[in-house]
Amino acid sequence: MEKLFKLKERKTTVRIEFFAGLTTFMAMAYILMVNAGMFADPFSDGSNPLGVSYGAIYIATAISAVIGSVLIGLLANLPLAQASGMGLNAFFVYTVCIGLKFSYANALVLVLADGLIFILLTVTGLRKMIFEAIPKAVKAAISAGIGLFIAFLGMQNAGLVVDDGATLVNMHSFNLFQGNTTWAEIMPIIVTIFAVFLVAVMSKRKIKGAVLWGIIGGAIMYYVLGLVTISGFYDSSVKPNLSTDILGPFKDFFDLSFMKVFTEGFDFSDYIAANGTWGFITAFATSALAFCMVDMFDTLGTLYGACSVGNMLDKDGNIPNMEGAMLSDAVATCCGSICGTSTVTTFVESSAGVAEGGRTGLAAIFTALFFFIAMFLAPVAAMIPGCATAAALIYVGILMIGGVKEIEWSDPAVAVPAFLTMTLMPFTYNISYGIAFGLISYIVIKLFTGKIKEIKLGTWVIGILFTIMFFVSR
């Protein structure tokens, strides 16, 4: 173990790495419930448009987290963990499947392509070149835009934000006295708001696993209030969720998600029939590009952030074993697509484990162990109500919007691309549209202000691809 992880060299012990791994797991375990709920019931109305079950995606998410965390622990010897990324899962479900109308299996092909492309780019060193082709303003705004998008989804799933038919968005009524709503409708909304506040308080007090504890606290409040104040709540909302079937989620996993990328994913005949061959080519290319860019920025940003928290950067400010970490991300993404979940990426919550003292890949191995154990708790996780996981979406959105502080808002050449990137994601319900308008606006502004030489070749290529997409798709 000493030879593999170099514990003494990094001034750590097995005990420290164990608690660091546990801390990271506690900080990111919410992804198991949130990801499963997003895939199985994206609109919180039971419609299940992707055709997969909560249990199937729960198991797929757990397995991909185990694989990703083990890989980054062994290949990069870093105390970081991986799982299906927030934002990337929203892009998969809401943009690719619901927006562009690719089937669930078709979308998995895009994830597989993302992973294979990243393996190639990592091995050849081109990944860093592509990253550098994206303007700094757009890079900073992507995370913030995804944060707004995720928070908006959380508010919708909670029922706090509704479509009133006139302004497209409005706040759900809380007026019980004029018959505008019922207690059964607003109780889950109140639970979501309470859970967000609870996470904020615990985070401020530096309680580890604040998001997970917020979800659990919200779930307890939901069931207590429901059982005490709503007639028939047990029969309608509790009894259907009671289950001791540990093997059921595994059966769903093998029936509904595992290997779907190969058995059904490469059949795009329905999409081509509806959109034409050229429409398919451009939609596939630009969606794959968006997957790659979001994953790339997410991973690089997280690696730098987490390593800097633990003072693990080398003397030149570079990430140690960066290529190993990137390769772990790429391989785990391929494995995730085979399991049936969205792009696997390094989690920013890993910094919690680093802050706890984690310095080696052994912490990542311990995190993987906890995710493995969690696979057998799917029946318990299925009882977590949507209003509780919605709070996690909202709070993660809050965390992700912090990147706006890096944007130079006084410069229109920076502010406009950044603003369009951020706002068009939630306004159009599409992450790739935000990235597209950010890049296109950057090119146009530089072009007409006499700074064409500042536009990199890669930026031109990506911007042109996105422009073609708008004119030939949908």
Sequence and secondary structure as in RCSB ss.txt:
>XXXX:A:sequence
MEKLFKLKERKTTVRIEFFAGLTTFMAMAYILMVNAGMFADPFSDGSNPLGVSYGAIYIATAISAVIGSVLIGLL
ANLPLAQASGMGLNAFFVYTVCIGLKFSYANALVLVLADGLIFILLTVTGLRKMIFEAIPKAVKAAISAGIGLFI
AFLGMQNAGLVVDDGATLVNMHSFNLFQGNTTWAEIMPIIVTIFAVFLVAVMSKRKIKGAVLWGIIGGAIMYYVL
GLVTISGFYDSSVKPNLSTDILGPFKDFFDLSFMKVFTEGFDFSDYIAANGTWGFITAFATSALAFCMVDMFDTL
GTLYGACSVGNMLDKDGNIPNMEGAMLSDAVATCCGSICGTSTVTTFVESSAGVAEGGRTGLAAIFTALFFFIAM
FLAPVAAMIPGCATAAALIYVGILMIGGVKEIEWSDPAVAVPAFLTMTLMPFTYNISYGIAFGLISYIVIKLFTG
KIKEIKLGTWVIGILFTIMFFVSR
>XXXX:A:secstr
 HHHH TTTTT  HHHHHHHHHHHHHHHTHHHHHHHHHHH TTSSS  TT   HHHHHHHHHHHHHHHHHHHHHH
S  S  EEE TTHHHIIIIIIIIIS   HHHHHHHHHHHHHHHHHHHHHTHHHHHHHHS HHHHHHHHHHHHHHH
HHHHHHHHTSEE  SSSS EE    TTTTS  HHHHHHHHHHHHHHHHHHHHHHTT TTHHHHHHHHHHHHHHHH
HHHHSTTHIIIIIGGG    SSHHHHHIIIIITTHHHHTTT  HHHHHHH HHHHHHHHHHHHHHHHHHHHHHHH
HHHHHHHHHTT   TTS  TTHHHHHHHHHHHHHHHHHHT   EEE TTHHHHHHTT  SHHHHHHHHHHHHHHG
GGHHHHTTS HHHHHHHHHHHHHHHGGGGGGS TT HHHHHHHHHHHHHHHHHT HHHHHHHHHHHHHHHHHTTT
 GGGS HHHHHHHHHHHHHHHH  
